[in-house]
Amino acid sequence: MLSRPLDRSWLTPPLVAFLLGILLSPHGLGWLNPSAWGNVYTLLEETARLTLGISLMGIALRLPRSSYCCAACRSSRHYGPGCHR
């Protein structure tokens, strides 16, 4: 519904998300106010963990399956009895 007009415009999806975040922030319309939800630093830490976990999982899913075996063999040579091929 919104993707076709967005594809034709000069706005990119990250820019739209950024502008929407500014609009909804406490400095914009004030609809989202994280300081009212509790400890801001704990909220920031947990959000950062979730974001990092999602991005690492996305990277891991793009790696070819053969790279897991090679990495395991290299690691086992350093930490264990080694890999026998």
C-alpha positions as CSV (number, residue, x, y, z in Angstrom):
1,M,0.0,0.0,0.0
2,L,2.8,2.5,0.9
3,S,5.6,0.8,-0.8
4,R,4.7,1.9,-4.4
5,P,4.6,5.6,-3.6
6,L,7.7,5.3,-1.5
7,D,9.6,3.6,-4.4
8,R,8.7,6.5,-6.6
9,S,9.8,9.2,-4.2
10,W,13.3,10.3,-3.2
11,L,12.6,9.2,0.4
12,T,14.3,5.9,1.4
13,P,12.8,3.6,4.0
14,P,15.5,4.3,6.6
15,L,14.9,8.1,6.2
16,V,11.2,7.6,6.6
17,A,11.8,5.5,9.8
18,F,14.2,8.2,11.1
19,L,11.6,11.0,10.5
20,L,8.8,8.9,12.0
21,G,11.0,8.4,15.1
22,I,11.7,12.1,15.5
23,L,8.0,12.8,15.0
24,L,6.9,10.3,17.7
25,S,9.7,11.2,20.2
26,P,9.3,13.3,23.3
27,H,10.7,16.2,21.5
28,G,8.2,15.8,18.6
29,L,4.6,15.0,19.4
30,G,5.5,13.3,22.7
31,W,3.6,10.1,22.0
32,L,6.6,7.8,22.9
33,N,8.3,8.7,26.1
34,P,10.8,6.0,27.2
35,S,11.7,7.9,30.5
36,A,8.2,7.2,31.7
37,W,8.7,3.4,31.2
38,G,11.3,2.9,33.9
39,N,15.1,3.0,34.0
40,V,16.2,4.5,30.7
41,Y,19.7,2.9,30.8
42,T,18.3,-0.6,31.4
43,L,15.8,-0.1,28.5
44,L,18.6,1.1,26.2
45,E,20.8,-1.8,27.2
46,E,18.1,-4.4,26.5
47,T,17.2,-2.8,23.2
48,A,20.8,-2.8,22.2
49,R,21.1,-6.5,23.1
50,L,18.0,-7.3,21.1
51,T,19.2,-5.3,18.1
52,L,22.6,-6.9,18.2
53,G,21.1,-10.4,18.5
54,I,18.8,-9.9,15.5
55,S,21.7,-8.5,13.3
56,L,24.1,-11.3,14.2
57,M,21.4,-13.9,13.5
58,G,20.8,-12.3,10.1
59,I,24.5,-12.4,9.3
60,A,24.8,-16.0,10.5
61,L,21.9,-17.1,8.3
62,R,23.6,-15.6,5.2
63,L,26.8,-17.5,5.7
64,P,27.3,-20.7,3.6
65,R,27.1,-23.9,5.5
66,S,30.7,-24.9,4.5
67,S,32.1,-21.9,6.4
68,Y,30.9,-23.4,9.7
69,C,32.9,-26.5,9.3
70,C,36.1,-24.6,8.3
71,A,35.7,-22.3,11.3
72,A,35.2,-25.2,13.6
73,C,38.3,-26.9,12.3
74,R,40.4,-23.8,12.8
75,S,39.1,-23.3,16.3
76,S,39.5,-26.9,17.3
77,R,43.2,-26.8,16.3
78,H,43.8,-24.0,18.8
79,Y,41.6,-25.3,21.6
80,G,41.4,-29.0,21.2
81,P,42.8,-32.1,19.5
82,G,42.3,-30.8,16.0
83,C,40.3,-31.6,12.9
84,H,41.0,-34.7,10.9
85,R,40.3,-34.4,7.1
